[in-house]
Amino acid sequence: MSTPQPPQLAAGAPQTYLVPSIIGTVASFIVCCLSCFSLPGIATGIVAIVYGNKVSKLLAAGDVVGAVTASRTAKIWMWVTFGIIALGVVVFVVSLLTMGGIDGYMARMQEIRGQLGQ
C-alpha cells in the first residue's frame, strides 16, 4: 500500500510572512515610544507572527488548504500592523507640527509626566 500524497500547490508553497511580521512588530514597539497610537500594532504584529508560524506547521502536516488560509491571515495582519505604524508616525508628525516642534513636544511630555507623578 502506498501512502496518500498531499495535494500539490500550483504556485509553490504559501509565504509565511514571518520576517516582515517580526520587523513590523519591532517597528511598532519603537514607534510606540514616539506615539502611543501605535501600541495596537504590537498586538497585531504578534498575531501575524503566530499565523505565519502556522503556515510551516500546516504544510508539514499536509494541510495545504489550512496553510494557504494561515498565509492569507498572516498577510492581512502584517499589513494591518504596517498601517498602524504609518498612522502612528502621521500622528507623531502632526503632533510635532501642532505643538511647536520638538521643544513644544518635550514640554508637553514633561507636563504629562508631572501630572502622572502627582
ChimeraX commands (.cxc) that place a marker at each C-alpha (Angstrom):
marker #1 position 0.00,0.00,0.00 radius 0.5
marker #1 position 1.20,3.44,-0.75 radius 0.5
marker #1 position 0.65,6.42,1.50 radius 0.5
marker #1 position -1.57,9.18,0.13 radius 0.5
marker #1 position 0.31,12.21,-1.07 radius 0.5
marker #1 position -0.78,15.71,-0.01 radius 0.5
marker #1 position -2.20,17.88,-2.78 radius 0.5
marker #1 position 0.45,19.80,-4.68 radius 0.5
marker #1 position 0.45,23.57,-4.82 radius 0.5
marker #1 position 0.19,25.17,-8.23 radius 0.5
marker #1 position 2.30,28.25,-7.43 radius 0.5
marker #1 position 4.69,26.86,-4.78 radius 0.5
marker #1 position 4.44,26.96,-1.03 radius 0.5
marker #1 position 2.48,29.79,0.57 radius 0.5
marker #1 position 4.55,32.52,2.22 radius 0.5
marker #1 position 4.87,32.65,5.98 radius 0.5
marker #1 position 5.33,36.46,6.20 radius 0.5
marker #1 position 7.39,35.87,9.36 radius 0.5
marker #1 position 10.21,38.31,8.57 radius 0.5
marker #1 position 8.02,41.31,7.72 radius 0.5
marker #1 position 5.73,40.46,10.65 radius 0.5
marker #1 position 8.66,40.46,13.07 radius 0.5
marker #1 position 10.03,43.68,11.59 radius 0.5
marker #1 position 6.59,45.29,11.88 radius 0.5
marker #1 position 6.20,44.19,15.49 radius 0.5
marker #1 position 9.60,45.60,16.45 radius 0.5
marker #1 position 8.89,48.79,14.50 radius 0.5
marker #1 position 5.55,49.15,16.31 radius 0.5
marker #1 position 7.38,48.90,19.62 radius 0.5
marker #1 position 9.86,51.60,18.54 radius 0.5
marker #1 position 7.18,53.90,17.10 radius 0.5
marker #1 position 5.17,53.39,20.28 radius 0.5
marker #1 position 7.90,55.40,22.07 radius 0.5
marker #1 position 7.05,58.33,19.80 radius 0.5
marker #1 position 3.31,57.93,19.53 radius 0.5
marker #1 position 1.34,55.64,21.80 radius 0.5
marker #1 position -1.16,55.33,18.96 radius 0.5
marker #1 position 0.93,52.51,17.50 radius 0.5
marker #1 position 0.58,50.34,20.63 radius 0.5
marker #1 position -2.08,48.09,18.98 radius 0.5
marker #1 position 0.48,47.40,16.24 radius 0.5
marker #1 position 2.43,45.26,18.70 radius 0.5
marker #1 position -0.60,43.01,19.23 radius 0.5
marker #1 position -1.44,42.77,15.54 radius 0.5
marker #1 position 2.20,42.01,14.75 radius 0.5
marker #1 position 2.18,39.15,17.24 radius 0.5
marker #1 position -0.99,37.77,15.63 radius 0.5
marker #1 position 0.73,37.93,12.22 radius 0.5
marker #1 position 3.74,36.07,13.64 radius 0.5
marker #1 position 1.52,33.35,15.11 radius 0.5
marker #1 position -0.33,32.79,11.82 radius 0.5
marker #1 position 2.95,32.93,9.87 radius 0.5
marker #1 position 4.33,30.22,12.11 radius 0.5
marker #1 position 1.25,28.08,11.49 radius 0.5
marker #1 position 1.94,28.02,7.73 radius 0.5
marker #1 position 5.03,25.81,8.00 radius 0.5
marker #1 position 3.46,23.54,10.58 radius 0.5
marker #1 position 0.33,23.02,8.48 radius 0.5
marker #1 position 2.37,22.33,5.34 radius 0.5
marker #1 position 4.44,19.77,7.25 radius 0.5
marker #1 position 1.21,18.10,8.36 radius 0.5
marker #1 position -0.03,18.02,4.76 radius 0.5
marker #1 position -2.83,20.56,5.29 radius 0.5
marker #1 position -2.31,22.71,2.20 radius 0.5
marker #1 position -5.69,24.46,2.45 radius 0.5
marker #1 position -5.04,25.34,6.09 radius 0.5
marker #1 position -1.55,26.60,5.22 radius 0.5
marker #1 position -2.90,28.85,2.45 radius 0.5
marker #1 position -5.56,30.20,4.82 radius 0.5
marker #1 position -2.98,30.84,7.55 radius 0.5
marker #1 position -0.73,32.58,5.00 radius 0.5
marker #1 position -3.55,34.89,3.90 radius 0.5
marker #1 position -4.40,35.67,7.52 radius 0.5
marker #1 position -0.74,36.38,8.34 radius 0.5
marker #1 position -0.55,38.72,5.33 radius 0.5
marker #1 position -3.66,40.62,6.41 radius 0.5
marker #1 position -2.42,41.09,9.99 radius 0.5
marker #1 position 1.03,42.08,8.72 radius 0.5
marker #1 position -0.48,44.86,6.59 radius 0.5
marker #1 position -2.72,45.95,9.48 radius 0.5
marker #1 position 0.43,46.25,11.60 radius 0.5
marker #1 position 2.20,48.38,9.00 radius 0.5
marker #1 position -0.92,50.54,8.62 radius 0.5
marker #1 position -0.97,51.18,12.36 radius 0.5
marker #1 position 2.74,52.07,12.24 radius 0.5
marker #1 position 2.11,54.53,9.42 radius 0.5
marker #1 position -0.80,56.08,11.30 radius 0.5
marker #1 position 1.35,56.33,14.44 radius 0.5
marker #1 position 4.06,58.16,12.52 radius 0.5
marker #1 position 1.49,60.52,11.00 radius 0.5
marker #1 position 0.03,61.24,14.46 radius 0.5
marker #1 position 3.53,61.94,15.78 radius 0.5
marker #1 position 4.41,64.29,12.91 radius 0.5
marker #1 position 1.08,66.14,13.23 radius 0.5
marker #1 position 1.57,66.48,16.98 radius 0.5
marker #1 position 5.05,67.88,16.40 radius 0.5
marker #1 position 3.69,70.41,13.94 radius 0.5
marker #1 position 0.81,71.49,16.18 radius 0.5
marker #1 position 2.82,71.66,19.43 radius 0.5
marker #1 position 5.55,73.92,18.11 radius 0.5
marker #1 position 8.24,71.43,17.15 radius 0.5
marker #1 position 10.40,69.25,19.36 radius 0.5
marker #1 position 10.61,71.84,22.15 radius 0.5
marker #1 position 6.84,72.11,22.42 radius 0.5
marker #1 position 6.51,68.33,22.25 radius 0.5
marker #1 position 9.06,67.79,25.02 radius 0.5
marker #1 position 7.41,70.47,27.18 radius 0.5
marker #1 position 4.06,68.71,26.78 radius 0.5
marker #1 position 5.64,65.35,27.69 radius 0.5
marker #1 position 7.16,66.92,30.85 radius 0.5
marker #1 position 3.76,68.34,31.73 radius 0.5
marker #1 position 2.12,64.93,31.34 radius 0.5
marker #1 position 4.90,63.27,33.33 radius 0.5
marker #1 position 4.36,65.81,36.12 radius 0.5
marker #1 position 0.63,65.12,36.18 radius 0.5
marker #1 position 1.23,61.36,36.40 radius 0.5
marker #1 position 3.68,61.84,39.28 radius 0.5
marker #1 position 1.13,63.64,41.48 radius 0.5
marker link #1:1,2 radius 0.2
marker link #1:2,3 radius 0.2
marker link #1:3,4 radius 0.2
marker link #1:4,5 radius 0.2
marker link #1:5,6 radius 0.2
marker link #1:6,7 radius 0.2
marker link #1:7,8 radius 0.2
marker link #1:8,9 radius 0.2
marker link #1:9,10 radius 0.2
marker link #1:10,11 radius 0.2
marker link #1:11,12 radius 0.2
marker link #1:12,13 radius 0.2
marker link #1:13,14 radius 0.2
marker link #1:14,15 radius 0.2
marker link #1:15,16 radius 0.2
marker link #1:16,17 radius 0.2
marker link #1:17,18 radius 0.2
marker link #1:18,19 radius 0.2
marker link #1:19,20 radius 0.2
marker link #1:20,21 radius 0.2
marker link #1:21,22 radius 0.2
marker link #1:22,23 radius 0.2
marker link #1:23,24 radius 0.2
marker link #1:24,25 radius 0.2
marker link #1:25,26 radius 0.2
marker link #1:26,27 radius 0.2
marker link #1:27,28 radius 0.2
marker link #1:28,29 radius 0.2
marker link #1:29,30 radius 0.2
marker link #1:30,31 radius 0.2
marker link #1:31,32 radius 0.2
marker link #1:32,33 radius 0.2
marker link #1:33,34 radius 0.2
marker link #1:34,35 radius 0.2
marker link #1:35,36 radius 0.2
marker link #1:36,37 radius 0.2
marker link #1:37,38 radius 0.2
marker link #1:38,39 radius 0.2
marker link #1:39,40 radius 0.2
marker link #1:40,41 radius 0.2
marker link #1:41,42 radius 0.2
marker link #1:42,43 radius 0.2
marker link #1:43,44 radius 0.2
marker link #1:44,45 radius 0.2
marker link #1:45,46 radius 0.2
marker link #1:46,47 radius 0.2
marker link #1:47,48 radius 0.2
marker link #1:48,49 radius 0.2
marker link #1:49,50 radius 0.2
marker link #1:50,51 radius 0.2
marker link #1:51,52 radius 0.2
marker link #1:52,53 radius 0.2
marker link #1:53,54 radius 0.2
marker link #1:54,55 radius 0.2
marker link #1:55,56 radius 0.2
marker link #1:56,57 radius 0.2
marker link #1:57,58 radius 0.2
marker link #1:58,59 radius 0.2
marker link #1:59,60 radius 0.2
marker link #1:60,61 radius 0.2
marker link #1:61,62 radius 0.2
marker link #1:62,63 radius 0.2
marker link #1:63,64 radius 0.2
marker link #1:64,65 radius 0.2
marker link #1:65,66 radius 0.2
marker link #1:66,67 radius 0.2
marker link #1:67,68 radius 0.2
marker link #1:68,69 radius 0.2
marker link #1:69,70 radius 0.2
marker link #1:70,71 radius 0.2
marker link #1:71,72 radius 0.2
marker link #1:72,73 radius 0.2
marker link #1:73,74 radius 0.2
marker link #1:74,75 radius 0.2
marker link #1:75,76 radius 0.2
marker link #1:76,77 radius 0.2
marker link #1:77,78 radius 0.2
marker link #1:78,79 radius 0.2
marker link #1:79,80 radius 0.2
marker link #1:80,81 radius 0.2
marker link #1:81,82 radius 0.2
marker link #1:82,83 radius 0.2
marker link #1:83,84 radius 0.2
marker link #1:84,85 radius 0.2
marker link #1:85,86 radius 0.2
marker link #1:86,87 radius 0.2
marker link #1:87,88 radius 0.2
marker link #1:88,89 radius 0.2
marker link #1:89,90 radius 0.2
marker link #1:90,91 radius 0.2
marker link #1:91,92 radius 0.2
marker link #1:92,93 radius 0.2
marker link #1:93,94 radius 0.2
marker link #1:94,95 radius 0.2
marker link #1:95,96 radius 0.2
marker link #1:96,97 radius 0.2
marker link #1:97,98 radius 0.2
marker link #1:98,99 radius 0.2
marker link #1:99,100 radius 0.2
marker link #1:100,101 radius 0.2
marker link #1:101,102 radius 0.2
marker link #1:102,103 radius 0.2
marker link #1:103,104 radius 0.2
marker link #1:104,105 radius 0.2
marker link #1:105,106 radius 0.2
marker link #1:106,107 radius 0.2
marker link #1:107,108 radius 0.2
marker link #1:108,109 radius 0.2
marker link #1:109,110 radius 0.2
marker link #1:110,111 radius 0.2
marker link #1:111,112 radius 0.2
marker link #1:112,113 radius 0.2
marker link #1:113,114 radius 0.2
marker link #1:114,115 radius 0.2
marker link #1:115,116 radius 0.2
marker link #1:116,117 radius 0.2
marker link #1:117,118 radius 0.2
view
